[in-house]
Amino acid sequence: MQNSLEKNGGGFLSLLLAVLACFLAVSMLIWPEASYRGASFGLELWATVLAPSLLPFFIIAEILLSLGIVAMVGEMVEPLMRPLFNLPGAASFVVTMGFTSGFPMGAVLARRLYEERLCTREEGERLAAFTNNSSPLFILAAVGVGMFRHASLGVVLAVSHYCSNLLFGVFLGVFSPRSKQPPVSGSVLNNSIRAIHAAWKKKKPPGQLLGDAVRAGINSITLIGGFIVFFAVLTGVLQASGLQARIEAALGAVLTSIGLHPSLKAPLATGFWEMTLGLQELSRCDLPFTPTAVCASVILGWSGLSIQAQVASVLAGSEIKPRLYCYGRIVQSVLAGAIAFLLSVTGHVADSLAAVPACSAFPVKGSPLVVFKYHLVYGFWHTCQWSLLGMAAVVFVSGSILCLQKIKK
């Protein structure tokens, strides 16, 4: 019966994709200008932002994996990763790169880790579920300063975004079955040296190593570019056809019924498809600090169907399934919104900012660099305060979960 349900589900999904493809093809003929604008925006975003920022990381990550550096570091941090995330030490490389490099680096490296047999399939799925994040540069500079013109808002978004995903990773580790690990023989340093020595025995020639790394990086970044262009065209067509307006109207009625501001309908409806466009819509809304921070955190946590499709495409062809990652986007969006709300209402500075629209005009004039420096200095103390609050929240919740696990045992 389970096979029958899977076949019916796969058939329904294929039918839905076929209908969507036909709709998009016809719409591109009816609204060619909107399709062209969407494709131009997606291609420009990929060429000017994503490709320069992600391609070097893809290449370097492939080289580090092939040289055994990841295996060596994994042996060193195994005592930390197992109790906290129930993952092998080599997963620390994926966690670090996923939290610093942006989408979909976590999925790319989780798959490579599984292909190198440095983790199991179940561990790879959990690893991919919480290591795909927006990059700090995107949140702090592009979103906080560039879109909303508030460096302190960028700090709140960054703390809530990363803390929520870390908490989700701890939760998955605590409540997943723990496999029996063989007893560790020798010191951590000796084991790490043995790991890199074993990798060097089967290393490729330097030319082949660099060529394979560049080839794999270009394949990954090209695939990401295709998804960005596709969803940018889809968003443009939905807006031109009026379907997006109907979706926003229905969402606005729901928001009004639960007591939320109806102006959030456009950012949430757009962010459902594409995260960056949703954040841009939100930056145009004249809202107080707290609802702006909560809504932006929810959009960042959800990530948009565009990025979810990128992660699914990266994992396609491997045994790692993206289902847990997709469920995790719901969990992260809720956690991120809750953390952003707590940070914005508990800080005494946030209380004074609550009456100031998040999109207010610049208090200083000058070049973008001067304005950027001003907001960084202005938000320095806010950064310290909210970062400490976020770290305290992570430590408190992680400790509580670990205590529950010990009580359960």
Wavefront OBJ file of the C-alpha trace (Angstrom):
o trace
v 0.000 0.000 0.000
v 2.885 2.339 0.761
v 4.276 1.766 -2.734
v 0.870 2.582 -4.187
v 0.711 5.858 -2.247
v 4.219 6.770 -3.355
v 3.322 6.055 -6.981
v 0.124 8.127 -6.721
v 2.043 10.964 -5.050
v 4.733 10.877 -7.713
v 2.104 10.872 -10.460
v 0.302 13.841 -8.935
v 3.565 15.757 -8.631
v 4.427 15.008 -12.264
v 0.986 16.201 -13.359
v 1.345 19.368 -11.293
v 4.752 20.116 -12.807
v 3.377 19.521 -16.311
v 0.504 21.949 -15.703
v 2.926 24.518 -14.259
v 5.264 24.176 -17.248
v 2.387 24.657 -19.704
v 1.115 27.664 -17.761
v 4.548 29.243 -17.697
v 5.158 28.630 -21.410
v 1.842 30.203 -22.412
v 2.297 33.083 -19.965
v 5.731 33.899 -21.364
v 4.098 34.339 -24.778
v 1.277 36.482 -23.398
v 3.465 38.657 -21.140
v 6.900 38.677 -22.788
v 7.955 41.947 -21.133
v 7.350 40.625 -17.614
v 9.177 37.404 -18.489
v 12.131 39.346 -19.846
v 12.338 41.580 -16.768
v 12.199 38.575 -14.468
v 14.867 36.697 -16.394
v 17.108 39.788 -16.491
v 16.763 40.302 -12.758
v 17.510 36.653 -11.997
v 20.485 36.541 -14.328
v 21.891 39.805 -12.948
v 21.488 38.567 -9.371
v 23.286 35.328 -10.218
v 26.108 36.959 -12.201
v 26.828 39.883 -9.874
v 26.174 38.385 -6.422
v 25.948 34.619 -6.248
v 28.539 33.481 -8.769
v 31.386 35.690 -7.445
v 30.572 34.880 -3.814
v 29.845 31.138 -4.041
v 32.023 29.759 -6.861
v 35.355 30.221 -4.999
v 33.891 28.442 -1.961
v 32.688 25.545 -4.119
v 36.150 25.077 -5.618
v 38.027 25.397 -2.315
v 35.618 23.010 -0.586
v 36.190 20.357 -3.243
v 39.961 20.693 -2.870
v 39.815 20.454 0.931
v 37.650 17.342 0.735
v 39.967 15.666 -1.771
v 43.106 16.455 0.240
v 41.684 14.963 3.441
v 41.698 18.230 5.393
v 38.031 17.753 6.291
v 38.661 14.242 7.611
v 41.564 15.493 9.716
v 39.549 18.348 11.242
v 36.656 15.952 11.779
v 38.752 13.739 14.018
v 39.690 16.769 16.117
v 36.154 18.037 16.735
v 34.403 14.656 16.989
v 34.078 14.978 20.807
v 32.134 18.232 20.309
v 29.912 17.303 17.358
v 28.638 13.983 18.747
v 27.121 15.261 22.016
v 25.723 18.455 20.496
v 24.431 17.464 17.048
v 24.845 13.647 17.043
v 26.990 14.031 13.922
v 30.545 12.968 13.017
v 33.355 15.447 13.454
v 33.713 15.921 9.696
v 30.271 17.544 9.738
v 31.822 20.566 11.468
v 33.238 21.608 8.091
v 29.749 21.586 6.574
v 28.335 23.510 9.545
v 31.036 26.177 9.287
v 30.777 26.612 5.524
v 26.990 26.442 5.531
v 26.726 29.201 8.133
v 29.254 31.506 6.464
v 28.935 30.961 2.698
v 25.190 31.078 2.045
v 22.749 28.911 0.110
v 23.056 26.098 -0.950
v 26.586 25.379 0.292
v 25.307 23.218 3.138
v 23.485 20.876 0.755
v 26.442 20.650 -1.626
v 28.858 19.726 1.152
v 26.429 17.383 2.917
v 26.125 15.396 -0.300
v 29.901 15.373 -0.813
v 30.409 14.229 2.776
v 28.052 11.313 2.186
v 29.749 10.448 -1.105
v 33.091 10.372 0.704
v 31.514 8.006 3.282
v 32.258 10.419 6.097
v 28.630 10.285 7.284
v 25.592 8.038 6.935
v 22.514 8.820 4.836
v 20.452 9.732 7.925
v 23.246 11.976 9.198
v 23.514 13.620 5.779
v 19.792 14.408 5.771
v 19.982 15.977 9.227
v 23.105 17.878 8.244
v 21.490 19.314 5.117
v 18.388 20.242 7.126
v 20.080 22.888 9.300
v 23.244 24.004 7.464
v 21.640 25.912 4.588
v 21.537 29.568 5.608
v 21.778 33.051 4.205
v 25.323 34.381 4.339
v 26.209 36.945 7.051
v 27.200 39.454 4.376
v 23.763 39.175 2.760
v 21.872 39.619 6.046
v 24.016 42.367 7.585
v 24.976 44.389 4.515
v 22.448 43.697 1.737
v 19.347 43.328 3.931
v 20.101 45.296 7.093
v 21.871 48.309 5.561
v 21.044 48.107 1.853
v 17.299 47.355 2.018
v 16.143 48.495 5.466
v 18.858 51.102 6.212
v 19.311 49.818 9.782
v 22.442 47.926 10.731
v 20.874 47.036 14.091
v 17.981 45.332 12.295
v 20.493 43.280 10.329
v 22.056 42.118 13.595
v 18.674 41.014 14.967
v 17.955 39.124 11.742
v 21.376 37.444 11.771
v 21.136 36.340 15.407
v 17.596 34.986 15.002
v 18.431 33.291 11.686
v 21.497 31.423 12.891
v 20.266 30.671 16.409
v 17.032 29.145 15.082
v 18.890 26.830 12.716
v 21.402 25.833 15.414
v 18.551 25.020 17.772
v 16.897 22.956 15.049
v 20.159 21.064 14.542
v 20.468 20.364 18.283
v 16.838 19.227 18.380
v 17.400 16.806 15.477
v 20.533 15.446 17.116
v 18.926 14.880 20.505
v 15.818 13.125 19.250
v 17.464 11.027 16.530
v 18.685 7.514 17.351
v 22.291 7.452 18.468
v 24.377 4.782 16.790
v 26.944 2.927 18.852
v 30.371 4.334 18.107
v 33.469 2.146 18.240
v 35.821 2.967 21.105
v 38.377 5.612 20.188
v 41.925 4.286 20.141
v 44.784 6.718 20.483
v 44.765 10.452 20.955
v 42.756 12.907 18.867
v 45.938 14.299 17.322
v 47.190 10.855 16.255
v 43.812 9.964 14.758
v 43.707 13.205 12.768
v 47.218 12.588 11.421
v 46.249 9.053 10.396
v 43.124 10.370 8.649
v 45.006 12.861 6.483
v 47.754 10.313 5.792
v 45.157 7.838 4.494
v 43.655 10.512 2.254
v 47.036 11.461 0.805
v 47.685 7.846 -0.203
v 44.815 7.995 -2.724
v 45.036 11.668 -3.733
v 44.770 12.721 -7.370
v 47.497 14.477 -9.355
v 47.457 18.276 -8.802
v 46.192 19.047 -12.301
v 43.359 16.557 -12.109
v 42.506 17.656 -8.578
v 42.163 21.321 -9.559
v 40.327 20.501 -12.787
v 37.764 18.300 -11.031
v 37.229 20.946 -8.346
v 36.637 23.720 -10.907
v 34.348 21.482 -12.960
v 32.242 20.513 -9.936
v 32.037 24.143 -8.795
v 30.913 25.398 -12.209
v 28.267 22.676 -12.464
v 26.859 23.613 -9.056
v 26.804 27.373 -9.648
v 25.254 26.951 -13.109
v 22.477 24.808 -11.672
v 21.777 27.457 -9.041
v 21.622 30.155 -11.720
v 19.039 28.219 -13.694
v 16.741 27.941 -10.679
v 17.089 31.641 -9.882
v 16.139 32.655 -13.423
v 13.214 30.203 -13.469
v 11.659 31.474 -10.242
v 12.316 35.103 -11.174
v 10.353 34.570 -14.406
v 7.617 32.719 -12.495
v 7.271 35.589 -10.023
v 7.107 38.145 -12.843
v 4.435 36.163 -14.675
v 2.341 35.753 -11.523
v 2.421 39.508 -10.974
v 1.589 40.309 -14.595
v -1.291 37.814 -14.745
v -2.918 39.126 -11.572
v -2.658 35.803 -9.730
v -0.184 37.272 -7.279
v -2.651 40.058 -6.426
v -5.371 37.495 -5.692
v -3.010 35.512 -3.494
v -2.108 38.700 -1.630
v -5.777 39.610 -1.187
v -6.559 36.210 0.334
v -3.501 36.420 2.575
v -4.432 39.945 3.638
v -7.847 38.724 4.810
v -6.169 36.003 6.865
v -3.693 38.476 8.410
v -6.495 40.895 9.317
v -8.532 38.124 10.942
v -5.648 37.196 13.264
v -4.836 40.804 14.147
v -1.726 41.343 12.000
v -1.033 44.333 9.778
v -2.536 43.756 6.287
v 0.445 45.459 4.600
v 2.454 42.297 5.324
v 0.497 40.427 2.661
v 2.721 41.511 -0.248
v 6.065 40.668 1.427
v 4.851 37.287 2.691
v 3.203 36.305 -0.600
v 6.274 37.298 -2.613
v 8.698 35.799 -0.102
v 6.878 32.488 -0.370
v 8.286 32.208 -3.899
v 11.542 34.173 -3.705
v 13.203 35.353 -0.499
v 15.058 38.409 -1.839
v 11.991 39.833 -3.583
v 9.921 39.333 -0.437
v 12.463 41.224 1.661
v 12.494 44.040 -0.889
v 8.707 44.287 -0.658
v 8.943 44.390 3.136
v 11.506 47.214 3.021
v 8.924 49.371 1.239
v 6.404 48.959 4.075
v 6.269 51.712 6.711
v 6.163 49.443 9.765
v 7.628 49.654 13.300
v 10.815 47.831 14.187
v 9.367 44.741 15.877
v 6.892 43.564 13.181
v 9.506 44.310 10.523
v 12.104 42.169 12.313
v 9.661 39.307 12.896
v 8.357 39.267 9.319
v 11.855 39.490 7.821
v 13.027 36.640 10.068
v 10.112 34.488 8.959
v 10.913 35.144 5.293
v 14.608 34.385 5.838
v 13.754 31.199 7.702
v 11.343 29.987 5.028
v 13.937 30.885 2.339
v 11.415 30.779 -0.508
v 10.552 27.972 -2.887
v 13.363 29.120 -5.175
v 16.093 28.243 -2.666
v 14.270 25.113 -1.531
v 14.247 23.949 -5.139
v 17.977 24.695 -5.406
v 18.690 22.530 -2.354
v 16.451 19.745 -3.664
v 18.217 19.826 -7.031
v 21.646 19.619 -5.371
v 20.551 16.568 -3.371
v 18.828 14.933 -6.363
v 20.563 11.801 -7.596
v 21.916 10.947 -4.155
v 20.314 8.912 -1.398
v 19.903 12.041 0.734
v 16.255 13.134 0.638
v 15.289 16.828 0.970
v 12.080 16.112 2.906
v 13.567 16.854 6.328
v 15.086 20.084 4.990
v 11.704 21.258 3.680
v 9.994 20.496 7.005
v 12.816 22.319 8.728
v 12.035 25.540 6.846
v 8.693 25.705 8.646
v 10.345 25.074 12.000
v 13.101 27.612 11.383
v 10.717 30.329 10.221
v 8.659 29.949 13.416
v 11.727 29.831 15.671
v 13.406 32.752 13.896
v 10.275 34.888 14.175
v 9.967 34.086 17.886
v 13.644 34.865 18.588
v 13.452 38.120 16.607
v 10.383 39.130 18.606
v 12.118 38.400 21.917
v 15.256 40.268 20.897
v 13.358 43.313 19.687
v 11.105 43.670 22.738
v 13.591 42.785 25.504
v 16.349 45.223 24.512
v 15.881 48.701 25.956
v 17.226 50.171 22.727
v 14.662 48.223 20.697
v 11.893 49.785 22.769
v 12.995 53.234 21.640
v 13.238 52.062 18.046
v 9.766 50.511 18.091
v 8.144 53.844 17.245
v 10.576 54.515 14.398
v 9.769 52.999 10.988
v 12.426 50.536 9.890
v 12.637 52.252 6.505
v 13.160 55.786 7.747
v 15.447 58.156 5.895
v 19.174 58.266 6.486
v 20.110 60.448 9.474
v 23.364 61.316 7.728
v 24.182 62.227 4.168
v 27.146 61.327 2.037
v 28.506 58.442 0.019
v 27.171 54.903 0.600
v 30.420 54.064 2.382
v 29.936 56.948 4.854
v 26.344 55.906 5.522
v 27.400 52.281 5.951
v 30.093 53.216 8.483
v 27.623 55.389 10.394
v 25.115 52.585 10.791
v 27.825 50.109 11.798
v 28.999 52.439 14.556
v 25.428 53.253 15.550
v 24.553 49.570 15.859
v 27.742 48.454 17.621
v 26.284 48.360 21.129
v 23.057 46.889 19.799
v 25.127 44.162 18.173
v 26.777 43.224 21.472
v 23.491 43.222 23.336
v 21.454 41.202 20.878
v 24.281 38.778 20.138
v 24.637 38.008 23.847
v 20.880 37.542 24.160
v 20.876 35.181 21.188
v 23.799 33.166 22.540
v 22.093 32.936 25.919
v 18.933 31.640 24.247
v 20.877 28.966 22.362
v 22.749 27.856 25.498
v 19.555 27.748 27.571
v 17.480 25.778 25.063
v 20.363 23.435 24.149
v 21.035 22.712 27.822
v 17.348 22.053 28.434
v 17.171 19.602 25.534
v 20.309 17.786 26.683
v 18.887 17.505 30.206
v 15.671 16.062 28.805
v 17.691 13.526 26.895
v 19.548 12.437 30.037
v 16.254 12.165 31.955
v 14.811 10.056 29.137
v 17.779 7.679 29.370
l 1 2 3 4 5 6 7 8 9 10 11 12 13 14 15 16 17 18 19 20 21 22 23 24 25 26 27 28 29 30 31 32 33 34 35 36 37 38 39 40 41 42 43 44 45 46 47 48 49 50 51 52 53 54 55 56 57 58 59 60 61 62 63 64 65 66 67 68 69 70 71 72 73 74 75 76 77 78 79 80 81 82 83 84 85 86 87 88 89 90 91 92 93 94 95 96 97 98 99 100 101 102 103 104 105 106 107 108 109 110 111 112 113 114 115 116 117 118 119 120 121 122 123 124 125 126 127 128 129 130 131 132 133 134 135 136 137 138 139 140 141 142 143 144 145 146 147 148 149 150 151 152 153 154 155 156 157 158 159 160 161 162 163 164 165 166 167 168 169 170 171 172 173 174 175 176 177 178 179 180 181 182 183 184 185 186 187 188 189 190 191 192 193 194 195 196 197 198 199 200 201 202 203 204 205 206 207 208 209 210 211 212 213 214 215 216 217 218 219 220 221 222 223 224 225 226 227 228 229 230 231 232 233 234 235 236 237 238 239 240 241 242 243 244 245 246 247 248 249 250 251 252 253 254 255 256 257 258 259 260 261 262 263 264 265 266 267 268 269 270 271 272 273 274 275 276 277 278 279 280 281 282 283 284 285 286 287 288 289 290 291 292 293 294 295 296 297 298 299 300 301 302 303 304 305 306 307 308 309 310 311 312 313 314 315 316 317 318 319 320 321 322 323 324 325 326 327 328 329 330 331 332 333 334 335 336 337 338 339 340 341 342 343 344 345 346 347 348 349 350 351 352 353 354 355 356 357 358 359 360 361 362 363 364 365 366 367 368 369 370 371 372 373 374 375 376 377 378 379 380 381 382 383 384 385 386 387 388 389 390 391 392 393 394 395 396 397 398 399 400 401 402 403 404 405 406 407 408 409
